[in-house]
Amino acid sequence: MQSWVASVVRQYPDPWFWLHTRWIRRAEMRRIVKKNLDFTEEVFRQYDQHRRMT
């Protein structure tokens, strides 16, 4: 089952990206809030960074 789920996530990563907690950790949220950054921009920045690595 795990292999099947992993293959689906690899094939269609966009919907799963938002559900996985590793993208925005509590420390990241604190940094975003403390520096008054735009949450959406930070999520997309991390997403773009991840896409470049894969």
Secondary structure, 3 states (H helix, E strand, C coil): CHHHHHHHHHHCHHHHHCCCCCCCCHHHHHHHHHCCCCHHHHHHHHHHHHHHHC
